[in-house]
Amino acid sequence: MPRPQLKLPEVLEEIQMSRAAFYRMRARGKAPRLIKLPNGQIRVRRSDLDAWLTECEQPPA
């Protein structure tokens, strides 16, 4: 069974971030892993995005 993959615009909408900000964060190594398909399209595995969001959580004060 294939793993769910999100298109980049879906990811950007979910995390409420602009494409430019996402790529700046990616350049710093702080973005979720991307999959580049042979046709050049970008995908993010749902599991990678969820793991990344968990890493971004701040501990309770």
MIRO-908878 format. One line per 10 residues: their letters; for each residue x, z, y of C-alpha. Coordinates in Angstrom, 1 decimal, padded with zeros to 4 digits. Example, Ala and Ser with C-alpha at 12.3 -4.5 7.8 and 13.67 -1.06 7.14 Angstrom:
REM MIRO-908878
AS	012.3 007.8 -004.5 | 013.7 007.1 -001.1
END
This chain:
REM MIRO-908878
MPRPQLKLPE	000.0 000.0 000.0 | 001.5 -001.0 003.4 | 002.2 001.7 005.9 | 000.2 001.6 009.1 | 002.2 000.0 011.9 | 001.3 000.0 015.6 | 001.9 -002.7 018.1 | 004.0 -001.7 021.1 | 001.0 -001.9 023.5 | -000.9 000.5 021.2
VLEEIQMSRA	002.0 002.9 021.2 | 002.3 002.7 025.0 | -001.4 003.4 025.5 | -001.3 006.4 023.1 | 001.7 008.0 024.8 | 000.5 006.9 028.3 | 003.9 005.4 029.2 | 004.9 002.1 030.9 | 006.9 -000.4 028.9 | 009.8 -000.1 031.4
AFYRMRARGK	009.8 003.7 030.9 | 009.6 003.4 027.2 | 012.6 001.0 027.1 | 014.7 003.3 029.4 | 014.0 006.1 027.0 | 014.9 003.9 024.1 | 018.2 003.0 025.7 | 019.0 006.7 025.9 | 018.1 007.0 022.2 | 015.1 009.2 022.8
APRLIKLPNG	012.3 006.8 021.6 | 010.7 006.5 018.2 | 012.2 004.0 015.8 | 011.1 000.4 016.2 | 010.7 -002.4 013.7 | 011.5 -005.9 014.9 | 009.7 -008.5 012.8 | 011.2 -011.9 012.1 | 008.9 -013.5 014.6 | 010.2 -011.1 017.3
QIRVRRSDLD	007.2 -008.8 017.5 | 007.8 -005.1 017.7 | 006.1 -002.5 015.6 | 006.3 001.3 015.2 | 005.3 003.0 012.0 | 002.6 005.6 012.5 | 004.7 008.1 010.6 | 007.7 007.5 012.9 | 005.5 007.9 016.0 | 003.9 011.1 014.7
AWLTECEQPP	007.4 012.6 013.8 | 008.7 011.7 017.3 | 005.7 013.3 019.0 | 006.3 016.5 016.9 | 010.0 016.5 018.0 | 008.8 016.3 021.6 | 006.7 019.4 021.4 | 007.9 022.4 023.4 | 007.9 025.8 021.7 | 005.3 028.2 023.1
A	006.5 030.4 025.9
END
